[in-house]
């Protein structure tokens, strides 16, 4: 399966992605260097791979990620693990980037075409995680659920 990810977007510019309203895959990385606009690649700076099939699309899922790391509402398990390690929101988002891939479909329609599109998204997430293991030797840091504690569970917030 060939996935054509966007170039890297700075976290604060994530909603500029043209397919942000659709379901898809997102890959998050932390970099001290400005990688905005650079081609997507799997590298050691990748910290999380995620997906959404929700009606709210990538915009909605990334908003949940952002709400969690900003400690507004705990809405995203992976982001809750990121928050455990990176509790200074301003510092984190200054070096946070995301690359995206989407499928144009209507999740609520439940037509055969839309259902197959959403299945493709699920498959694609696992494909990207498999590529991470092939290229990096392991899953991205915050996809390793057993190794990374959640902020909400250790600091009594939900």
Order of alpha helices (4+ residues) and beta strands (2+ residues): beta-beta-beta-alpha-alpha-alpha-beta-alpha-alpha
